[in-house]
Amino acid sequence: MKDVEFVAGDSSDKTMLILQSLLCVLREKNLLTRADIENLCDKVQASAADHAQNPLPCCDASALAAA
């Protein structure tokens, strides 16, 4: 795997890279099917589309503090 350097302030890029890497590993190990990934994408899109009524479970400040 390539070494990637990050600059401060791009926590969303780091988060996406980590999520994509996890999904790839789970898929390679046959722990996650393509249908599972598509189902997960649908759920995330539905939650993001209705953010006022059903906000995503974390906020930027908490996610940044956890990173």
Backbone as a printed PyTorch tensor [residue, N CA C, xyz], in Angstrom:
tensor([[[  0.8470,  -1.1740,   0.0000],
         [  0.0000,   0.0000,   0.0000],
         [  0.8900,   1.2340,   0.0000]],

        [[  0.4480,   2.2460,  -0.7120],
         [  1.2380,   3.4640,  -0.8280],
         [  1.1530,   4.2810,   0.4520]],

        [[  2.2250,   4.9830,   0.7530],
         [  2.2020,   5.9250,   1.8690],
         [  1.5180,   7.1950,   1.4060]],

        [[  0.6060,   7.6970,   2.2210],
         [ -0.1380,   8.8920,   1.8730],
         [  0.0500,   9.9020,   2.9820]],

        [[  0.4190,  11.1250,   2.6090],
         [  0.5620,  12.1910,   3.5940],
         [ -0.6810,  13.0500,   3.5760]],

        [[ -1.1140,  13.4550,   4.7670],
         [ -2.2890,  14.2990,   4.8790],
         [ -1.8990,  15.6100,   5.5210]],

        [[ -2.5710,  16.6460,   5.1240],
         [ -2.3760,  17.9480,   5.7450],
         [ -3.5220,  18.1850,   6.7110]],

        [[ -3.3000,  19.0440,   7.6850],
         [ -4.3460,  19.3540,   8.6460],
         [ -5.5280,  19.9700,   7.9270]],

        [[ -6.7260,  19.5860,   8.3650],
         [ -7.9210,  20.1720,   7.7820],
         [ -8.5900,  19.3090,   6.7380]],

        [[ -8.0110,  18.1760,   6.3880],
         [ -8.6730,  17.3090,   5.4140],
         [ -9.1430,  16.0210,   6.0720]],

        [[ -9.7940,  16.1660,   7.2250],
         [-10.2500,  14.9990,   7.9770],
         [-11.2900,  14.2060,   7.2050]],

        [[-12.1040,  14.8710,   6.3840],
         [-13.0990,  14.1290,   5.6050],
         [-12.4160,  13.2520,   4.5570]],

        [[-11.2930,  13.7230,   4.0010],
         [-10.5380,  12.9040,   3.0530],
         [ -9.9550,  11.6760,   3.7400]],

        [[ -9.4340,  11.8670,   4.9490],
         [ -8.8950,  10.7390,   5.7110],
         [ -9.9920,   9.7410,   6.0360]],

        [[-11.1360,  10.2530,   6.4180],
         [-12.2600,   9.3840,   6.7680],
         [-12.6850,   8.5470,   5.5720]],

        [[-12.7980,   9.1790,   4.4180],
         [-13.1970,   8.4560,   3.2150],
         [-12.1630,   7.4050,   2.8310]],

        [[-10.9010,   7.7300,   2.9610],
         [ -9.8450,   6.7820,   2.6410],
         [ -9.9060,   5.5710,   3.5670]],

        [[-10.1170,   5.8100,   4.8500],
         [-10.2200,   4.7240,   5.8210],
         [-11.4380,   3.8520,   5.5220]],

        [[-12.5750,   4.4770,   5.2580],
         [-13.7860,   3.7060,   4.9520],
         [-13.6300,   2.8820,   3.6790]],

        [[-13.0550,   3.4880,   2.6520],
         [-12.8510,   2.7610,   1.3990],
         [-11.8960,   1.5850,   1.6140]],

        [[-10.8610,   1.8000,   2.3950],
         [ -9.9020,   0.7240,   2.6730],
         [-10.5600,  -0.4170,   3.4340]],

        [[-11.3710,  -0.0610,   4.4400],
         [-12.0780,  -1.0910,   5.2060],
         [-13.0380,  -1.8800,   4.3270]],

        [[-13.7780,  -1.1860,   3.4830],
         [-14.7050,  -1.8760,   2.5890],
         [-13.9600,  -2.8140,   1.6380]],

        [[-12.8300,  -2.3730,   1.1220],
         [-12.0390,  -3.2190,   0.2290],
         [-11.5320,  -4.4730,   0.9310]],

        [[-11.0400,  -4.3040,   2.1440],
         [-10.5300,  -5.4540,   2.8960],
         [-11.6520,  -6.4380,   3.2020]],

        [[-12.7810,  -5.9220,   3.6580],
         [-13.9230,  -6.7890,   3.9570],
         [-14.4080,  -7.5130,   2.7100]],

        [[-14.3880,  -6.8220,   1.5830],
         [-14.8130,  -7.4360,   0.3220],
         [-13.8230,  -8.5100,  -0.1080]],

        [[-12.5260,  -8.2380,   0.0190],
         [-11.4970,  -9.2080,  -0.3720],
         [-11.5590, -10.4660,   0.4820]],

        [[-11.9330, -10.3090,   1.7490],
         [-12.0150, -11.4470,   2.6720],
         [-13.3710, -12.1570,   2.5830]],

        [[-14.2060, -11.7430,   1.6370],
         [-15.5450, -12.2930,   1.4490],
         [-16.4160, -12.1750,   2.6880]],

        [[-16.2030, -11.1200,   3.4600],
         [-17.0410, -10.8420,   4.6130],
         [-18.1610,  -9.8850,   4.2510]],

        [[-18.0600,  -9.2990,   3.0690],
         [-19.0200,  -8.3120,   2.6220],
         [-19.2880,  -8.5500,   1.1420]],

        [[-20.5530,  -8.6460,   0.7850],
         [-20.8890,  -8.8650,  -0.6190],
         [-21.1630,  -7.5290,  -1.3050]],

        [[-21.2190,  -7.5640,  -2.6050],
         [-21.5410,  -6.3540,  -3.3620],
         [-22.9340,  -5.8500,  -2.9790]],

        [[-23.8490,  -6.7810,  -2.7570],
         [-25.2090,  -6.4070,  -2.3400],
         [-25.1850,  -5.7160,  -0.9820]],

        [[-24.3270,  -6.1810,  -0.0680],
         [-24.1880,  -5.5390,   1.2400],
         [-23.7100,  -4.0950,   1.0890]],

        [[-22.7420,  -3.8940,   0.2110],
         [-22.1950,  -2.5530,  -0.0140],
         [-23.2610,  -1.6440,  -0.6200]],

        [[-24.0120,  -2.1700,  -1.5950],
         [-25.0740,  -1.3720,  -2.2090],
         [-26.1560,  -1.0240,  -1.1930]],

        [[-26.5000,  -1.9650,  -0.3150],
         [-27.4820,  -1.7180,   0.7380],
         [-26.9780,  -0.6440,   1.6980]],

        [[-25.7250,  -0.7220,   2.0600],
         [-25.1260,   0.2780,   2.9400],
         [-25.1410,   1.6610,   2.2850]],

        [[-24.8200,   1.7280,   0.9970],
         [-24.8480,   3.0060,   0.2670],
         [-26.2520,   3.5980,   0.2640]],

        [[-27.2560,   2.7570,   0.0390],
         [-28.6480,   3.2290,   0.0380],
         [-29.0330,   3.8010,   1.3940]],

        [[-28.6340,   3.1180,   2.4690],
         [-28.9590,   3.5920,   3.8220],
         [-28.2780,   4.9210,   4.1270]],

        [[-27.0240,   5.0570,   3.7450],
         [-26.2840,   6.2960,   3.9930],
         [-26.8830,   7.4400,   3.1840]],

        [[-27.2160,   7.1840,   1.9220],
         [-27.8260,   8.2240,   1.0920],
         [-29.1680,   8.6680,   1.6570]],

        [[-29.9660,   7.7280,   2.1540],
         [-31.2610,   8.0720,   2.7380],
         [-31.0800,   8.9140,   3.9960]],

        [[-30.1200,   8.5630,   4.8280],
         [-29.8620,   9.3350,   6.0450],
         [-29.3480,  10.7260,   5.7140]],

        [[-28.4630,  10.8230,   4.7500],
         [-27.8930,  12.1180,   4.3760],
         [-28.9440,  13.0140,   3.7330]],

        [[-29.8680,  12.4380,   2.9760],
         [-30.8960,  13.2190,   2.3070],
         [-31.9030,  13.8080,   3.2900]],

        [[-32.1080,  13.1260,   4.4120],
         [-33.0820,  13.5680,   5.4080],
         [-32.3670,  14.0190,   6.6740]],

        [[-31.3210,  14.8150,   6.4920],
         [-30.4600,  15.2130,   7.6070],
         [-31.2020,  16.0010,   8.6860]],

        [[-32.1700,  16.8190,   8.3150],
         [-32.8980,  17.6280,   9.3030],
         [-33.7360,  16.7470,  10.2350]],

        [[-34.3210,  15.6940,   9.6950],
         [-35.1750,  14.8160,  10.4950],
         [-34.3920,  13.6910,  11.1650]],

        [[-33.3640,  13.2080,  10.4920],
         [-32.6160,  12.0580,  10.9800],
         [-31.1300,  12.3090,  10.7570]],

        [[-30.5020,  13.1380,  11.6030],
         [-29.0960,  13.4750,  11.3690],
         [-28.1840,  12.2530,  11.4750]],

        [[-27.0930,  12.3550,  10.7960],
         [-26.1000,  11.2820,  10.8860],
         [-25.6190,  11.1620,  12.3240]],

        [[-25.2210,   9.9930,  12.7600],
         [-24.9490,   9.7660,  14.1840],
         [-23.7530,  10.4990,  14.7730]],

        [[-22.9380,  11.0930,  13.9440],
         [-21.8000,  11.8090,  14.5180],
         [-21.7220,  13.2280,  13.9420]],

        [[-21.0290,  14.0690,  14.6200],
         [-20.8500,  15.4250,  14.1070],
         [-19.3700,  15.6240,  13.7750]],

        [[-19.0620,  16.6670,  13.0300],
         [-17.6930,  16.9000,  12.5870],
         [-16.7230,  17.0640,  13.7520]],

        [[-17.1530,  17.7770,  14.8010],
         [-16.2530,  18.0160,  15.9330],
         [-15.8980,  16.7120,  16.6360]],

        [[-16.8660,  15.8520,  16.8430],
         [-16.6010,  14.5760,  17.4960],
         [-15.7270,  13.6760,  16.6220]],

        [[-16.0130,  13.6660,  15.3310],
         [-15.2190,  12.8430,  14.4210],
         [-13.7800,  13.3330,  14.3720]],

        [[-13.5940,  14.6360,  14.3460],
         [-12.2460,  15.1970,  14.3150],
         [-11.5080,  14.9050,  15.6230]],

        [[-12.2010,  14.9960,  16.7400],
         [-11.5740,  14.6960,  18.0300],
         [-11.1800,  13.2230,  18.1240]],

        [[-11.9940,  12.3670,  17.5450],
         [-11.6940,  10.9260,  17.5660],
         [-10.5160,  10.5750,  16.6650]],

        [[-10.3070,  11.3640,  15.6200],
         [ -9.2000,  11.0980,  14.7000],
         [ -7.9310,  11.5360,  15.3390]]])
